[in-house]
Amino acid sequence: MPARAVDPQVLTGENLLARFTALDAFLTRHQALWKPRPFTHLQLPWEASYPELATWLRGRSLEDAESAHNQPALLDAPEPFATLAAMSLALSTVDELPSHALEAAGHRLNVDVPGRKWRQIEAFASRLNFADTPKHWLDWCSGKGHLGRRLLQTGQQLTCLEYDPALVASGQALSQRHQLPALHVEQDVLAANAASLLKADHTPVALHACGDLHVRLIQLASAAGCKQLAIAPCCYNRISISRYSPISSAAMASGLQLSLDDLALPMSETVTAGARVRRQRDTSMARRLAFDLLQRQLRGVDEYLPTPSLPSTWLDKPFADYCHHLAELKELSTIGQQDWPALEAAGWQRLAHVRNLELLRGLFRRPLELWLVLDRALFLLEQGYRIRLGTFCETPLTPRNFLLLAERS
Ligand SMILES: C[S@@+](CC[C@H](N)C(=O)[O-])C[C@H]1O[C@@H](n2cnc3c(N)ncnc32)[C@H](O)[C@@H]1O
């Protein structure tokens, strides 16, 4: 498995297909390593093939896993980890798009915008340099329309589409307060009538519109004759069907079948949370893993049983009560005598195993995300657009940092 060196680059033209093809081969070949989720398996199928790697990962602590989570490729783990890590890095590295200095923002335009969101908006805006100066921005799934307002320059117009009435009203009030020529429209962009709202002279922009929402934009904007658009995709698993439906010819020809669980992999990177939030998240997962051991014993079936998401107040219950109540919820048979401290400890031990075993899946997180973004890019290429695909900010600002720019004459 030689790691083929790929120069990091802003992807354009032929590079798009070449990179897609290489990623497709990598992801397809190693499906058995990244599709099964450690959370739902006591033993992963690949552990029998790579016992040294499995034992090494299982020997590490929860803290070890936490510190490697964001950059699993840097972990010095036994083979085939190192080889796969090198390939993952080579195949998923994409350059930052060139940035330009932005016009100063309007007076106090950022006051109502959370700091991190504002920095994402500034980074996104600084990468847009279309050959034709936009006349009319279309902020797609705009929330309150912060991105659109930041882009709006004298002589331009702005339309914001959003389906949450409260966000539409707040957005309209903000645009009025700043005396900006913006129209905030309450619109479900998945509804049939959304197509009529896109005009050829619109420049659509979408910052973190989820799965179906940004795919719909890509399809409608190309059909409406929009000359240029910019999309930073997110939440690839928020789709209305249970399997991924590719849109480009190359992805349609691929043998890769993606379930909703697979599509959640790119989103499984967590940005550093505070100690309290981390502890709560870990406790919740350790309890679920402990309960999983219990339910296998109660049912006499050695299989994972999905449980519903529970209010965080459940974590305040003593562990035994938590298990009793969850067993009732799942209509399981009487629990009987249990060694609760031992079961709780087993849940924590499993959590350390799960988190460390997940580091192998982590090597496929970014390649899969780029595969998905390239499906969108290649579709737009087929529609006659010139494409530039790069990143618009560093990962800590948002891990969803791919930006797809499309232009056609
Ligand atoms: C992750 S937020 C991004 C908002 C904004 N672009 C930003 O970056 O702050 C996604 C937005 O899509 C909106 N949305 C979800 N489904 C929608 C739909 N079917 N039609 C229109 N907007 C929708 C949500 O209400 C939310 O405001």
The ligand as a MOL file (V3000), in Angstrom:
LIG
                    3D

  0  0  0     0  0            999 V3000
M  V30 BEGIN CTAB
M  V30 COUNTS 27 29 0 0 0
M  V30 BEGIN ATOM
M  V30 1 C -26.7840 25.3950 10.3310 0
M  V30 2 S -27.9080 26.6920 10.0590 0 CHG=1
M  V30 3 C -26.9670 27.8210 9.1180 0
M  V30 4 C -27.5410 29.2160 9.1530 0
M  V30 5 C -26.6540 30.2990 8.5160 0
M  V30 6 N -26.3560 30.0130 7.1470 0
M  V30 7 C -25.3980 30.4710 9.3270 0
M  V30 8 O -24.3370 30.0590 8.8890 0
M  V30 9 O -25.4990 30.9970 10.4430 0 CHG=-1
M  V30 10 C -29.0450 26.0250 8.9110 0
M  V30 11 C -30.2730 26.8850 8.6910 0
M  V30 12 O -31.1310 26.2250 7.7380 0
M  V30 13 C -32.4670 26.4640 8.1280 0
M  V30 14 N -33.2940 25.4530 7.4590 0
M  V30 15 C -33.3980 24.1420 7.7830 0
M  V30 16 N -34.2220 23.5150 6.9410 0
M  V30 17 C -34.6670 24.4350 6.0610 0
M  V30 18 C -35.5500 24.3880 4.9470 0
M  V30 19 N -36.1280 23.2490 4.5870 0
M  V30 20 N -35.7690 25.5290 4.2630 0
M  V30 21 C -35.1650 26.6820 4.6340 0
M  V30 22 N -34.3220 26.7870 5.6760 0
M  V30 23 C -34.0790 25.6790 6.3900 0
M  V30 24 C -32.4260 26.3830 9.6290 0
M  V30 25 O -33.5590 26.9960 10.2200 0
M  V30 26 C -31.1150 27.1180 9.9270 0
M  V30 27 O -31.3280 28.4970 10.0860 0
M  V30 END ATOM
M  V30 BEGIN BOND
M  V30 1 1 1 2
M  V30 2 1 2 3
M  V30 3 1 2 10
M  V30 4 1 3 4
M  V30 5 1 4 5
M  V30 6 1 5 6
M  V30 7 1 5 7
M  V30 8 2 7 8
M  V30 9 1 7 9
M  V30 10 1 10 11
M  V30 11 1 11 12
M  V30 12 1 11 26
M  V30 13 1 12 13
M  V30 14 1 13 14
M  V30 15 1 13 24
M  V30 16 1 14 15
M  V30 17 1 14 23
M  V30 18 2 15 16
M  V30 19 1 16 17
M  V30 20 1 17 18
M  V30 21 2 17 23
M  V30 22 1 18 19
M  V30 23 2 18 20
M  V30 24 1 20 21
M  V30 25 2 21 22
M  V30 26 1 22 23
M  V30 27 1 24 25
M  V30 28 1 24 26
M  V30 29 1 26 27
M  V30 END BOND
M  V30 END CTAB
M  END
